[in-house]
Each structure stands twice: as structure tokens, then as C-alpha cells.
């Protein structure tokens, strides 16, 4: 089964399409490292919601700055959903 990190990483590559060969790790920052703009971030959050069948509230989306933040948000919402 695909890990949350691998699924998020695949979505990042699909949505943001990094222009450089950047190694995507949990510490990779969307704006500084991947050169994502606000539309990229919007489409990424939308893609995460669709891929994982979750709803990321606006307040939580504003706290997503790194790949690790995205993975943690998805894992938390999936855990809450299954509880």
C-alpha cells in the first residue's frame, strides 16, 4: 500500500511540476524550494482533498508550508474520519 508521504509527493509532482530537479523530502518547502505560487497551493490542497476524500479547512490549509505539514494534515484528517 502506498504511504501518505508517497501519495502526497506524487500529487506535488503532478500539480506543481517542479521546474528543477528538487529532492522532495518532508522538509521541502512549497514556496521557497518548489517555487509554488498561491494557485499551485490551492490546487494542491484541492487535490489532497479529492485524493484522500477529506476536507481540509481553510485554517488548516494556511498552516501547510512543507511536505511534512501536508502529510501530517492528511494523516490527522484521515484518523479523525475513521474514528
C-alpha positions in Angstrom: 0.0 0.0 0.0 1.2 3.5 -0.9 2.3 5.6 2.1 0.7 9.0 2.7 4.1 10.6 2.0 4.5 8.8 -1.4 0.9 9.8 -2.4 1.4 13.4 -1.4 4.8 13.5 -3.2 3.2 12.1 -6.4 0.5 14.7 -6.2 3.0 17.5 -5.7 4.9 16.4 -8.8 1.6 16.3 -10.8 0.3 19.7 -9.6 3.3 21.9 -9.0 5.6 20.3 -11.7 8.8 21.4 -10.1 11.0 23.1 -12.7 14.3 21.9 -11.2 15.4 18.5 -10.0 14.5 19.0 -6.4 14.6 16.1 -4.0 11.2 16.2 -2.3 11.5 15.4 1.4 9.3 16.1 4.5 11.3 19.3 5.0 10.8 20.6 1.4 9.0 23.9 1.5 6.4 24.7 -1.2 7.2 28.3 -1.8 10.9 28.5 -1.2 12.1 25.1 -2.5 9.4 24.2 -5.1 8.6 27.8 -6.2 4.9 27.2 -5.8 2.6 30.2 -6.1 -0.8 30.6 -4.4 -2.7 28.9 -7.3 -0.3 25.9 -7.0 -1.0 25.7 -3.3 -4.8 26.0 -3.9 -4.7 23.2 -6.5 -2.5 21.1 -4.2 -4.9 21.4 -1.2 -7.9 20.7 -3.6 -6.0 17.6 -4.9 -5.3 16.3 -1.4 -9.0 16.6 -0.5 -10.0 14.8 -3.6 -7.3 12.1 -3.5 -7.9 11.2 0.2 -11.6 12.0 0.3 -11.1 14.5 3.1 -11.9 18.2 3.7 -9.0 20.4 4.7 -10.4 23.5 6.4 -9.0 26.9 5.3 -7.4 27.5 8.7 -5.5 24.1 8.4 -4.5 24.8 4.7 -2.9 28.1 5.8 -0.6 26.1 8.1 0.7 23.8 5.3 4.2 25.1 4.4 6.2 21.9 3.9 5.6 18.5 2.5 5.7 17.2 6.1 2.9 19.6 7.1 0.8 18.3 4.2 1.4 14.7 5.2 0.6 15.4 8.9 -2.6 17.3 7.9 -3.8 14.4 5.7 -2.9 11.8 8.3 -4.7 13.7 11.1 -7.9 14.2 9.0 -7.9 10.5 7.9 -7.5 9.4 11.5 -10.4 11.7 12.6 -12.5 10.4 9.7 -12.0 6.7 10.7 -12.7 7.4 14.4 
